[in-house]
Amino acid sequence: MTPEQLQTAMEAAIHAPSLHNSQPWHFSLDGEGALLVHADRRRQLTAQDADGRELAISCGAAAAHARTALRGEGHAVRLTIRPDPYDLDLLARIQVIGIAWPSHEEQRRADALA
């Protein structure tokens, strides 16, 4: 993932909805340059979300926003949910795999993120 692609993905992801705007995620890059979305248990609102369901939904929204923004810029993207069955806090992996024109619907969604 280029620095520009990473910037696009991260800017979109931080605007994703989350329980009380807790933003219970953090990001990293793997050795192949893919963006990893991790659950940040320190930001889990345990009184309202004891089982972490809302945390997982929030992380999914962040991953979806990142993917949508990248698609809107014409990148082919592979989104893998729970890419490592042994790491329960690694919730998504987003990898740019090429170039692809976004569909009208994908472009409309990307434009709506702003």
C-alpha positions as CSV (number, residue, x, y, z in Angstrom):
1,M,0.0,0.0,0.0
2,T,1.5,3.3,-1.0
3,P,1.6,6.2,1.5
4,E,-1.2,7.9,-0.5
5,Q,-3.4,4.9,-0.4
6,L,-2.8,4.5,3.3
7,Q,-3.7,8.1,3.9
8,T,-7.0,7.6,1.9
9,A,-7.9,4.5,3.9
10,M,-7.0,5.9,7.3
11,E,-8.8,9.2,6.7
12,A,-12.0,7.3,5.8
13,A,-11.7,4.8,8.6
14,I,-11.5,7.3,11.4
15,H,-14.9,8.7,10.4
16,A,-16.6,5.4,10.8
17,P,-19.3,5.3,13.4
18,S,-18.6,3.7,16.8
19,L,-20.4,3.4,20.1
20,H,-20.2,6.8,21.8
21,N,-17.4,7.7,19.2
22,S,-15.0,5.4,21.1
23,Q,-13.2,4.4,17.9
24,P,-12.1,1.0,19.4
25,W,-9.6,0.1,16.7
26,H,-6.0,0.6,15.8
27,F,-4.2,0.0,12.5
28,S,-0.9,-1.5,11.5
29,L,0.7,-2.7,8.2
30,D,1.8,-6.2,7.6
31,G,4.9,-7.3,5.7
32,E,3.0,-7.2,2.4
33,G,1.9,-3.6,2.9
34,A,-1.7,-4.5,3.7
35,L,-3.6,-2.4,6.3
36,L,-4.6,-4.4,9.4
37,V,-7.6,-3.4,11.5
38,H,-7.2,-4.5,15.2
39,A,-9.7,-4.3,18.0
40,D,-8.4,-1.9,20.7
41,R,-9.8,-3.5,23.9
42,R,-8.6,-0.5,26.0
43,R,-11.4,1.5,24.2
44,Q,-14.1,-1.1,24.7
45,L,-17.0,0.3,26.7
46,T,-17.4,-2.7,28.9
47,A,-20.4,-1.4,30.8
48,Q,-22.4,-1.1,27.6
49,D,-20.6,-3.7,25.5
50,A,-19.5,-6.4,27.8
51,D,-19.2,-9.1,25.1
52,G,-17.5,-6.8,22.5
53,R,-20.2,-7.1,19.9
54,E,-20.4,-3.3,19.4
55,L,-16.6,-3.1,19.3
56,A,-16.5,-5.7,16.5
57,I,-19.2,-3.9,14.6
58,S,-17.3,-0.6,15.0
59,C,-14.1,-2.1,13.7
60,G,-16.1,-3.6,10.7
61,A,-17.4,-0.1,10.0
62,A,-13.8,1.3,10.0
63,A,-12.7,-1.5,7.6
64,A,-15.7,-0.9,5.3
65,H,-15.0,2.8,5.2
66,A,-11.3,2.2,4.3
67,R,-12.3,-0.2,1.6
68,T,-15.0,2.1,0.2
69,A,-12.6,5.0,0.0
70,L,-10.0,3.0,-1.8
71,R,-12.5,1.6,-4.3
72,G,-13.7,5.1,-4.9
73,E,-10.2,6.1,-6.0
74,G,-10.0,3.2,-8.5
75,H,-8.1,0.6,-6.5
76,A,-9.0,-3.1,-6.6
77,V,-9.1,-4.1,-3.0
78,R,-9.2,-7.4,-1.2
79,L,-10.8,-7.3,2.3
80,T,-10.3,-10.3,4.4
81,I,-12.4,-10.7,7.6
82,R,-10.6,-12.4,10.5
83,P,-7.5,-13.2,8.5
84,D,-5.8,-15.0,11.4
85,P,-8.0,-17.4,13.4
86,Y,-5.4,-17.3,16.3
87,D,-5.5,-13.6,16.7
88,L,-9.0,-12.7,17.8
89,D,-8.3,-9.0,17.9
90,L,-7.1,-8.9,14.2
91,L,-10.5,-8.2,12.6
92,A,-9.7,-7.3,9.0
93,R,-7.0,-7.1,6.4
94,I,-7.2,-4.7,3.5
95,Q,-4.9,-5.1,0.6
96,V,-4.7,-3.1,-2.6
97,I,-4.3,-5.7,-5.4
98,G,-4.5,-3.5,-8.5
99,I,-6.5,-1.0,-10.5
100,A,-10.3,-1.3,-11.1
101,W,-12.8,1.4,-12.1
102,P,-15.4,1.8,-9.3
103,S,-19.0,1.0,-10.2
104,H,-21.5,3.9,-10.1
105,E,-22.7,2.6,-6.7
106,E,-19.2,2.3,-5.3
107,Q,-18.3,5.8,-6.4
108,R,-21.6,7.1,-4.9
109,R,-20.7,5.5,-1.6
110,A,-17.1,6.8,-1.6
111,D,-18.4,10.3,-2.3
112,A,-20.8,10.0,0.6
113,L,-18.0,9.3,3.1
114,A,-16.9,13.0,3.0
